[in-house]
């Protein structure tokens, strides 16, 4: 049943402090997690026990329903220790925010007995859908389901056929219990190795209508759960919140690389310069640029989220031109971080090519994060550029 007693309210600083306290353990577990191609169960339990995965969850079900900016601050802190952990946190932790918009019956099925229940996802619109009485039959195979080994429910993307002949199909998120899907072990990658982002298979499962969400429709009509969960955070556009969940770990990852680089540079001797890396002008410039980039990316993130929340509190949406810019800035994050971490690794010299070098994991993870479709900078940038030049916005998800 819903939790009618609200949990103790924690401020932003407390959540961030809890996340930062995990950094040493996350660093220590990183190598084994990569070998296992999955996060350690202890890591998931800690994220749950510390309340970190409930930052965006409705208070009605034991959560904190906070400004997503707090969620991203925690994600950046976790990424300093392990980007795979931060990535899985971003994916699993954003799902309570979306479930809060679903029909209350779906929320009760997931959280009614245990409000710690986790939901996985893969939003690729590859499912095969057939309309039936009361809902749909769903089949298909989806890739890239981060953290799926730790979940009991899953969000899956699919296009729903129109009820009218010749009508356009509609994208929806389908919610399924663990009994209705299988996990295929396919995750063998060069980075984000511990995210366990394996494939999901569904064979002719029934999904009732109320366990679907018209994800690309940001009107309140498509969010029946908002009648119960009416905090401003649940009025934000879907892609503004989700896209940041798969880009923000890069900011923390770059900060982790900076931390490691600074520690090494003070003592490492460069064979090229016959002196410390810290004395190398190229290394000095690389760390300065990377640190400034982190600061700029963090400032844009905080401003954008606070601005959109201020509008949401007034039950309005931020101006479309602003939202198109915010979407572009989200997609920029992995590219900017990849450029900066590449300069840091280059300044490490020959030692940087070894798998044991502390900067290389951040390097590989950040570059892999660029592959997510939400981080397709060219696609998002073309739309933003078109808007700047007087064309209509073509991205209905912002």
Secondary structure, DSSP 8 states (H G I E B T S, - for coil): ----S------HHHHHHHHHHTHHHHHHHHHHHHHHTS--HHHHHHHHHTTGGGTTS-GGGT-----HHHHHHHHHHHHHH-HHHHHHHHHHHHHHHHHTTS-HHHHHHHHSS-TT--EEEEEEEEEEEEEETTEEEEEEEEEEETTGGG-SEEEEEEEE--SSTT---EEEEEEEEGGG-EEE-----SSSGGG--EEEEEEEEEEEGGGEE-TT--SGGG-GGGGT---GGGGS-HHHHHHHHTTTHHHHHHHHHHHHHHHHHTT-EETTTTEEGGG-HHHHHHHHHHHHHHHHHHHHHHHHHHHHHHHHHTT----HHHHHHHHHHHHHHHHHHHHHHHHHHHHTGGGGGSTT-HHHHHHHHHHHHTTSGGG-HHHHHHHHHHHHTT-----TT-
